[in-house]
């Protein structure tokens, strides 16, 4: 569930792999659980932690690793769309995150 939730944000835009995104999303969920315990947040099903934390992680992962080729295939006619921070488009990173 963690892997599925985290990679749906931008699975068409990056090639780093579902396993790496999902593996890191599991650690994000563990961190959200620790934070929820410290804040005494009661969520027995972990729905808010799972959907909130891992969903945000998927968006951040997309902003970091989206490839220019895939961004241009999806957004036809917009050649200056931002791609991932680690894929060569550092100056547009914050625009992508917003």
Secondary structure, 3 states (H helix, E strand, C coil): CHHHHHHCCCCCCECCCHHHHHHHHHHHHHHHHHHHHHCCCCCCCCHHHHHHHHHHHHHHHHHHHECHHHHHHHCCCCCCCCCCHHHCCHHHHHHHHC
